[in-house]
Structure formats: C-alpha cells, structure tokens
Amino acid sequence: MQLLYLLIEIIVKCVVVFAGLMIVVAYLTWFERKVLGHIQIRFGPNRCGPFGLLQPFSDAVKAFFKEDLVPERSDKVVFVMAPMISIIAAISIFAVIPFGNQFTIPGTEWVVKLRLADIDVGLLYIFGVASLGEFGIVLGGWSSGNKYGLTGSLRAAAQMISYEVALGITVVGVLILSQTLRLTEIVRLQEGGFWNWNIWYQPVAFVLYLICGLAEINRTPFDMPEAEAELACGFNIEYSSMKFALFFMAEYAHMVTMGALAVTLFLGGWQPIIPQLSFIPGIVWFCAKLFIFLFFFVWQRGTYPRLRYDQIMKFGWKILIPLALINLLITALIVSLKG
Amino acid sequence: MAETRLMTINMGPQHPATHGVLRLVLELDGEVIVKAVPHIGHLHRGVEKLAESKTYHQVIPLTDRLDYTNAMGNNLGYVLAVEKLLGIEVPKRAQYLRVMMAELQRIAAHLIWLGTHALDIGAMTLLFYNFREREEVLRIFEEVAGGRLTPTYMRIGGVSKDLPDGITDKIWSFVRAFPDHIKEYETLLTKNVIWLKRTQGIGIISKEDAINWGMTGPSLRGSGVKYDVRKAFPYSSYDEFDFDIPIGSVGDVYDRYIVRLREMEWSNAIVEQALERLPQGPILSDNPWVALPPKDHVLKDIDALIRQFKIASEGFQPPKGEVYVSVEASKGELGYYLVSDGSNRPMRMRIRPPSFLNLSALPKMIEGSLIADVISAIGSIDIVLGEIDR
C-alpha cells in the first residue's frame, strides 16, 4: 500500500512539475516580450486575450500547424534528434531542483517533499545533463547542412565548453562551503535569514555564475550560436514548425533552470528573507527569487550589444576562469584555516 | 595534416544585416574573411533611364526614391542641378527652407543608421528610441510637404509649399529636445564596453585609401579627411550657417559612429539657425517659364491658367548644355550630371551615389577580420541599396 502511494505521489509530482515548468516557459516568452516591449517604448503582445496573456497558446498552435521542413541535404536522423536532446536535457535538469521544503497532506501523515529527486550528487547531475543539452545545439546546426548553421554550432561547441569550465569552477566555491553536492542540503545550510545566504560568502562566485550562466543559456552578450544579425539565427536556421519551437522551449527552460540553480546555490532556495516570514510557503519565496533572475535575464538583453566570438572566448579563458580559480583558492584557504 | 579548404558563404541578398539586398560572397577560413566580393543590382529600378522619359519636374519624385532615407537631400541635389542648367536664382526664403528640411532629413537618416547599426551589433533597444525621434521629423515633413518618406518637397526654382501655421513651434520643440536624446543614445552605446570592443579598431580604412576609393561623407570624415561639400562648395546659402565638420582620427567603425553622432548635433544647430534667421519673401522663383504661378492667380487670371497648364503638361526647355552639381547627402557626396539637348526632358541624367563608392571600399575594410566585423563595417558605412542600384 505504501509503495502504491509512493508511486502515485511520484507520478503526480512529475506531472505537476512538468506542467508547471511548461507553463513557466510559455509565460516566460510572454514576459520577455512584454518587458522588452516596455523597455523599448512599445506595448509588447496585447492582442491575444487580456494583456496578451493568451499569446503563448496561439504561438504554440501556430508552431504546430506550420509545415515541418527537413532539408534535403541534412543528416535526417540527427536533424530530428537534435531538438529532442535539447528539450529533454533542459527539462530533466529540473528534476533535482528543490523548489520548496515539504508539507503534510491534511488529515494524513503523508509527507510530500517538494522536489522530484533528492539525489546526493545533485549538482553533478545538473552539470552533466546541462552539457548534454548543448549537444542538441551542436548537432542541430551541424546536421542541417547549412553553412550558417555549421558556423553557429561550431561557435556553440567552443563557447559552451569554455564557459562550462568556468561555471563548474565557480560553483566549487559553494561546494567547499557547504561540503555537499546535495541541493536540499545546500539550501538547508543557508537557513535563518538572508544574512546566511551564500551570496554573502561567495559574492565573486555569484557574479561569475551570472556571467557564465548567460553564456550557458546563450543570452545576449553571448548569444553567439544564434547571432541573428550575422549568422541569420545560426544553428536553428533550417528548423521550422515544432522542431524550432522545441529549441525555443529548451532555451527558455534552460533559462529557468539557470535561475533556479542560482536561487538554490546563492539565495537560500525556498528559505524566507527573515525567519519571521516563514509562514509564507517556501514555494512562493522560491518563485519570487526566481523571478528576479528571470527579469535580469530579460533586462540585460534589452540593454547590451553582442560581443564578438573571439572576444567571448578570450573573456572566458583569460578573465573568467582565472577569477574563478582565484576565488576557489581563497575560499579553500579560508575554509581550511578555520578548520 | 588534413587538407583544409576555404568555405564560401553567401551573405545576402536576404540577410538580416546586409541593409536591404546587398549580396556579399565571403570566402572564410574558419571565421576569418579571406576575400569579400559585394554583388549589387538586386534593387535596380532604372531611375537614370526613367528620367530620360520624364519632364524635368517629373523627375523629382524619382530622386526621392534613390536613398529613401534621405529624400529631401536627394531632391535638393537634383533641383540645384536643373537650376544651374536654367541659370535661375532661388529666393532666400526657399533656400533657407531647403537647408532646414535637408538638415532635418539628415538627422532622420542618421537616426535610421544608428538604430540599424546598433541592432546589427546586438543592441536592439536603441532602434526604437531612434524611431521615436525620427517619427517627430517625419511628422514635421508630413505637415510641411504632405509626405513622410517621399515628401517631394523641393521644386525647380524653390519649394512646393511655405511652412504651415504652428509648425515652427513643433520644429523648435524638436530642436531643443534633440541634444538630450543624443546624450541618451551615448549613455547606451558610447560608454558601453561591449560596444567599444565591437567598434574600436574594426574596419579600419586609412586616409589615403579612403580618398583613393572615392569615399565621401561621414565614412570619409571618419578617416580624418575634412571634406564636406557644404563647406567646400557651399550651395543653397550653406555659407551663411555656422557649423563645424566633425572628423575622426583612426578611420574605424567607432570613428564613423562618433562622426555621425556629432553631425546630427551640427545638423540640429543648422536647423536652429535657419529657424532663427528665416527670411520673409517668396518661396518660389518668379521665372514665369519654370515656376508654377500661385494658385489664386490661376483661378482668376487666364494668363496664369495657361502658364500653369503649359508648365504642368509639357514642362520647360532648358538651354542645351550639361551641368554637374553635387550636394552633401546623408551618406556622402551625391552628384547629379544632367545633359540637356534643349528639349523638355533630360537627355541623360547620371547620378553619383555616395553609397556605391563607399561600398566599393568595404572589402578593403573587412578582409582579414571576422564575420562579426563584416556586420559592424557594413553598418558603419551606412549604405542604402536603393541608391547603389538606382
């Protein structure tokens, strides 16, 4: 009986998390267009439903009904697989993100933990799966048989490898502090008000994480694989219909996970700002903090120009990685001195 | 070692950053450009040939469509050429109005350039700010001339209409607010490290090369050559205005960007001076063979009616001869070479488009640099294909 309940709980949680993530992703596109619109003295979507709130659905319907073209000269199997790899990786990262603590179902003793999986190598899992997602972009551009796509995917490969190194080293600082890879544990260690959050102990790492995160999700100063002005959309140039939409969704899902991970690692996850406010459910705190990051991702897109490919590589290898290493070294030193 | 081959990539004619229908064939070694060949002609409409079958007045709307961001300036060059052919004087008020409109148009044209250039480099927000100000200029044009993109405001011997009531206030409010808007653009770009990284030291062309390739306008001045037709060969009373010619030093994308920004400020100052000192008087030459008679005369006076009919239907016949007149358009030196055989239609009209010559120097700027620099360089020479292909 216990096993059956457990199974039901897992299935329900899977469905809820998946649906929730998809809704967040859908409304992130709406949110981005709305915010960018207001930054750019426009209105953004406002025709479809009140405040354009139905826009994501009409976009989805449109994407489904578009003709799905597969170029003659493409590597067809890889071409079809690439968007799937992207979206699967982007969604499965969310399995280990703890978006709330736990609650007891009223009238029973059944405790529901607000995360899909609480594995003890959570952070490693995230990095592993996230870099798997890059295969989608690399293979997608390469298999489409288009020179712009090829250039885009070459850039994607180079950029993501170099920024993943920096991102990884950055996060190690947090790991040294919390001595665990388990994300729930990292959140618990930041309990007791905002002064206990990792952002105060690892400010450099936090900034580096944001920069590398932007590169990781291909946002504006680093949107090399896409570079719409020079590569005419780069890796996804030959994609149409739902395949294109999948890439798009993967990008936004990745954005959400990057934000969620930042919340978990640096801003105390589901913990309230001060302990007195703990009557507000953790998931609300989590979403509020996530929102700050999502807004940041959109905001800087409206502000910055795009860097050049070689400048990005130089920036990654010559500035970010050394800084991350220094940060790691200092953290390790302090932690070991404190014993 | 494996054999390596160069990749040939066809950039355009349908490409988001080639400003219309420019086609560039790039040979790439990785991301480095080995060779770049611009191909033109996708927007050819035969303006020069069309002009041969139209009367002198009917050619004016054609010139609007050459560089469609700079219609007033194109009008101005053409009417000046015909006036030189005819040897007629233009009233002072008309000259000032022409200068005012041409400079407002220069601001509008540079705003489009700035927006699209920034968009190409990835700063997409600026475009909307630029179009906000450009809209004000276009509204002024709409009230003054009746048209926005293609106003066809100039006439041979003057301008089509005098300023309507209340428009001076609108122009004043634009002129007063505009310097602050330029500051706003500069906070977004000039002080932005990423922008500087993408523009400084990119697409360099030396002084000598720029002259040898026949570059003109802001693209030439970015390389440090102080040449501006408005100063060198003043026309339409430009010598009565007080303005400076901004120049760059290195000749890179950044210099051309700064030159255009400063030029907008000076254009703004010229508009201000024109408004302050706008003389009273007629707006059209009183030459009865060329200029249309005033409308109230036409309605009352049979002579005027006949003149109106004659000029509108068959135009006028300038003496035999040929002239060349050039003006400083927003992209550079725009020249008109007119040959008259004594009939009412030009026998030949040849246009010297500034963008065409500026574009020819593009391969010189970008060979050896990266794909992303091509985009910056194309943006920085500010080409309009309507003018290149004519």
Boltz contact constraints between the chains, C-beta under 6 A:
constraints:
  - contact:
      token1: [A, 39]
      token2: [B, 125]
      max_distance: 6.0
  - contact:
      token1: [A, 40]
      token2: [B, 125]
      max_distance: 6.0
  - contact:
      token1: [A, 40]
      token2: [B, 128]
      max_distance: 6.0
  - contact:
      token1: [A, 41]
      token2: [B, 128]
      max_distance: 6.0
  - contact:
      token1: [A, 147]
      token2: [B, 9]
      max_distance: 6.0
  - contact:
      token1: [A, 221]
      token2: [B, 194]
      max_distance: 6.0
  - contact:
      token1: [A, 228]
      token2: [B, 16]
      max_distance: 6.0
  - contact:
      token1: [A, 229]
      token2: [B, 16]
      max_distance: 6.0
  - contact:
      token1: [A, 229]
      token2: [B, 17]
      max_distance: 6.0
  - contact:
      token1: [A, 229]
      token2: [B, 120]
      max_distance: 6.0
  - contact:
      token1: [A, 229]
      token2: [B, 375]
      max_distance: 6.0
  - contact:
      token1: [A, 230]
      token2: [B, 371]
      max_distance: 6.0
  - contact:
      token1: [A, 230]
      token2: [B, 372]
      max_distance: 6.0
  - contact:
      token1: [A, 230]
      token2: [B, 375]
      max_distance: 6.0
  - contact:
      token1: [A, 232]
      token2: [B, 15]
      max_distance: 6.0
  - contact:
      token1: [A, 232]
      token2: [B, 16]
      max_distance: 6.0
  - contact:
      token1: [A, 302]
      token2: [B, 125]
      max_distance: 6.0
  - contact:
      token1: [A, 304]
      token2: [B, 194]
      max_distance: 6.0
  - contact:
      token1: [A, 305]
      token2: [B, 121]
      max_distance: 6.0
  - contact:
      token1: [A, 305]
      token2: [B, 122]
      max_distance: 6.0
  - contact:
      token1: [A, 305]
      token2: [B, 123]
      max_distance: 6.0
  - contact:
      token1: [A, 305]
      token2: [B, 194]
      max_distance: 6.0
  - contact:
      token1: [A, 305]
      token2: [B, 195]
      max_distance: 6.0
  - contact:
      token1: [A, 306]
      token2: [B, 122]
      max_distance: 6.0
  - contact:
      token1: [A, 307]
      token2: [B, 194]
      max_distance: 6.0
  - contact:
      token1: [A, 308]
      token2: [B, 372]
      max_distance: 6.0
  - contact:
      token1: [A, 311]
      token2: [B, 197]
      max_distance: 6.0
